């Protein structure tokens, strides 16, 4: 078994929309302790995250990876402005969405998201 995590990056708008419709919309959000610790450490207001999360039209990429206990994690990347990207990592559990972390990147993420723009 390898320690290398396989991450699938989705940048196709139709595929992004399908994932949001089928897996995200209409589900209850649960904010984890790790999430609260992380936003506090990064100086991000909880209200900012709850404002950004439903702005699905701004999602430019989704990274999907298998997490430690076999669950699928979905990290949503929102384009908020020139070289400002906001990411919100989630895990789907029993018709709920666990919010794992939120990060604001004030730099270009093209190296991380290979097919950033089409």
C-alpha positions as CSV (number, residue, x, y, z in Angstrom):
1,X,0.0,0.0,0.0
2,X,1.3,3.5,-0.9
3,X,1.1,6.7,1.1
4,X,0.6,8.7,-2.1
5,X,-2.9,10.1,-2.1
6,X,-4.7,10.0,-5.4
7,X,-6.5,13.3,-6.1
8,X,-8.8,13.8,-9.0
9,X,-9.2,17.4,-10.2
10,X,-12.4,18.4,-11.9
11,X,-12.4,21.6,-13.9
12,X,-15.2,21.0,-16.4
13,X,-18.2,23.3,-15.6
14,X,-20.8,20.7,-16.5
15,X,-19.1,18.0,-14.3
16,X,-18.7,20.6,-11.4
17,X,-22.4,21.5,-11.7
18,X,-23.4,17.8,-11.7
19,X,-21.4,17.1,-8.5
20,X,-22.9,20.1,-6.8
21,X,-26.5,19.2,-7.8
22,X,-26.2,15.5,-6.9
23,X,-24.0,15.5,-3.8
24,X,-24.1,19.0,-2.2
25,X,-27.3,21.0,-2.7
26,X,-30.0,20.6,0.0
27,X,-27.8,18.8,2.5
28,X,-27.3,20.0,6.1
29,X,-23.9,21.5,6.8
30,X,-22.0,20.3,9.9
31,X,-18.9,22.4,10.9
32,X,-16.2,20.3,12.5
33,X,-14.0,21.3,15.5
34,X,-11.0,21.1,13.1
35,X,-12.7,23.6,10.8
36,X,-13.3,26.1,13.7
37,X,-9.7,25.7,14.8
38,X,-8.4,26.3,11.3
39,X,-10.5,29.4,10.5
40,X,-9.5,30.9,13.9
41,X,-5.9,30.3,13.2
42,X,-6.2,31.8,9.7
43,X,-8.3,34.8,10.8
44,X,-11.2,33.8,8.6
45,X,-14.7,34.8,9.8
46,X,-17.2,31.9,10.0
47,X,-19.8,34.2,8.3
48,X,-17.5,34.6,5.4
49,X,-17.4,30.9,4.8
50,X,-21.1,30.5,5.1
51,X,-21.6,33.4,2.6
52,X,-19.1,31.9,0.1
53,X,-20.2,28.2,0.3
54,X,-23.5,28.5,-1.6
55,X,-21.9,30.7,-4.4
56,X,-21.5,27.6,-6.5
57,X,-21.4,29.6,-9.8
58,X,-17.9,30.7,-8.6
59,X,-16.6,27.2,-8.3
60,X,-13.7,26.7,-10.8
61,X,-12.4,23.3,-9.7
62,X,-13.2,20.4,-7.3
63,X,-10.6,18.1,-6.0
64,X,-11.8,14.6,-5.0
65,X,-9.7,12.3,-2.8
66,X,-10.2,9.3,-0.6
67,X,-9.8,10.3,3.0
68,X,-8.2,8.4,5.9
69,X,-11.2,6.3,6.8
70,X,-12.3,5.6,3.2
71,X,-14.7,8.5,2.8
72,X,-14.6,10.8,-0.3
73,X,-13.5,14.3,0.4
74,X,-14.5,17.1,-2.0
75,X,-12.6,20.4,-1.9
76,X,-14.3,23.3,-3.7
77,X,-12.2,26.1,-5.2
78,X,-14.1,29.4,-5.6
79,X,-12.6,32.2,-7.7
80,X,-13.2,35.3,-5.7
81,X,-11.1,37.8,-7.7
82,X,-7.8,38.2,-9.5
83,X,-5.4,35.8,-7.7
84,X,-7.8,35.2,-4.8
85,X,-9.2,31.7,-4.5
86,X,-11.2,30.4,-1.6
87,X,-11.2,26.7,-0.9
88,X,-13.7,24.8,1.3
89,X,-13.0,21.1,2.0
90,X,-16.0,18.8,2.7
91,X,-16.8,15.2,3.5
92,X,-20.2,13.6,2.8
93,X,-21.6,11.7,5.7
94,X,-25.1,10.3,6.0
95,X,-26.9,12.9,3.9
96,X,-24.9,15.6,5.7
97,X,-21.9,17.6,4.6
98,X,-19.0,17.9,7.1
99,X,-17.0,21.1,6.6
100,X,-13.4,20.2,7.3
101,X,-11.5,23.4,6.5
102,X,-11.6,26.7,4.7
103,X,-8.6,28.5,3.3
104,X,-8.2,31.8,1.4
105,X,-5.3,31.8,-1.1
106,X,-4.0,35.1,-2.3
107,X,-1.9,33.8,-5.1
108,X,-2.3,32.0,-8.4
109,X,-3.1,28.3,-8.0
110,X,-2.4,27.2,-11.5
111,X,0.4,24.8,-10.3
112,X,-2.0,23.1,-7.9
113,X,-5.0,23.0,-10.2
114,X,-3.3,21.9,-13.4
115,X,-6.2,22.7,-15.8
116,X,-7.2,25.9,-13.9
117,X,-8.6,27.7,-16.9
118,X,-9.9,26.5,-20.2
